[in-house]
Each structure stands twice: as structure tokens, then as C-alpha cells.
């Protein structure tokens, strides 16, 4: 069929040149995260670390990606407390604007996966190590054996007070909330992570996040921290930012340095390090089916991204 378009054979052969306004113009689809191809019709498959490799391109043992989230505050007391402990609307002291909210405020973290899609956590309380786990308890006190589950003497039993359903002494700190919030993101985009905390500076809390999962191998995009909050209709999630707002801040830091010529990696005192594991389609141990977005793993490998070796060869 003759469309009327003419081809300049001289341009094709290189004898002639074309230099009009559209000489270097092109157009293409910008695909949503998880899709690829010239028409975005192909689904991308899970990515992961090749289970057969343990060294990076420079022959150094692969390391995890580590990032630090630094919370700065104007106050030194970050112990968890609520603006209002009254949650019953019929109570005269009930306030819809303060009930159940921390007087320290909250922040969220946004994780960007290998496909470029951003995932935001639920609000995380901006408190320190005295924050404890919310427990589902129907009484105000409970007893816990101290050292032995078969305690028979009164001295072997510790009674812990419970304040508004919260154990007065426990181990659920903000660092654990961060880990739980990241691992609760949909589709298991963060399938394993460890978080440690440093509050040696009174007005600064540093959370060191290590991405250890098979789906978060290699160099990761820096987390984004929202500490200003969004407390109005239409916000998702809706939360109050770090309080007091004056002096509050949240900074995410990555690797300061990583010397590929040695096996030494970033120490605990540094801000982080760049992950050096692979982040390849089907972990380089399978073939991606673009029509379904599912990896077809080679024999001896399994998992969503073929990152698990089932036999030794």
C-alpha cells in the first residue's frame, strides 16, 4: 500500500544528511513500573541476586546495601507518650485531634523498588528506645515468669504494669517499628531487613537500615523520609509529622565510601554502604515470560526470582 511517504536513499546510504528540526527527535512509550517493551505490553519479572556468585566485579565479597535515617529533634526526651489516652468518644475529655496520637509525632519512609515504583510505609512513631510494643491485653496487669517458664516461687514471677494496652517495659522500639513497617509493604518488596539504633546524641536518633532480602540485593535507591506529616482530608496515610515541628528533621544517608580494593566495608560509625550484589531479572538463573511476568527457573533453582538453589552441582 502506497502511503505517500518517500524514502531518501541518499540519507540511508550516508551520502546525504538530514538536519531539520526533527532530525534527532523520536517518540516512545514511558511504561508504568513493572512493564517494558516499545508498547509497554511486556510484564517485567522479579529480580534478585545470582545464588552462584559471592563476589562483586572487583573480586571482593558482596555486601548488603546499608542506609541511615537520621531523625533530628528539638527535645531530648523522646519517650513514647500520647497527647490523649482517651479513645472513647463518649468521654468528656475525648479529643478527635489528639486521641491515640503520640506527642512525639510520626514519620514515613518511601522505598523505591527495582522497577521504579515507590512504596510508602505506615506512620512510624518518632520516639526512642523507651517506646514499647502495643499488646492486646484485657487486664491492666499480667504476670510473666522470670527466667523459668515453670516458676513456682513468688520471687520468680515478675508483674508488669500495662498502660492503655501498652506494656510498661518491653523491647519494641522505634527501630523495630521501622523494620515491621518496611516488611509490611505490599508484594513483599522488602522481604528481609535489619534496623539498629544509635541515640548517643541527645537531639538526634540514627537508624541504620540493612537490606538483607533476596529481593533487595544490589545498590538500592535512597529511602525518602517524610517528617512534615500530612494531617488533612485526602492524605494517605494521614499523620502528624515529628513534633515539635521547629527543629525537626529527617535525613537519609547512603555510603560515605566503599573501598573496592579491600575487604573492609563501612563500619558502624559511617552512614552506610552501597550493596554490591546482583539485581538481575530472574537472578540470571531463569527466563522471564513477558506475558505473565513469571520467571521460568532453570533446573536446580526456584523462588519467584529463581534466587534459591535447590541442588548442588
TAGI-V159056 format. One record per helix or strand of 2 or more residues. SS is the DSSP state (hx for helix, st for strand). FROM is the first residue (numbers start at 0). LEN is the number of residues. Records with the same first field share a line. If there is no record, write none. Layout:
SS: FROM-LEN + FROM-LEN
This chain:
hx: 8-5 + 153-3 + 173-10 + 185-3 + 213-3 + 281-3
st: 34-2 + 41-2 + 46-2 + 64-8 + 105-7 + 117-3 + 123-2 + 140-5 + 156-7 + 165-2 + 192-9 + 203-8 + 223-3 + 228-2 + 238-2 + 248-5 + 279-2 + 285-4 + 293-4 + 300-2 + 307-2
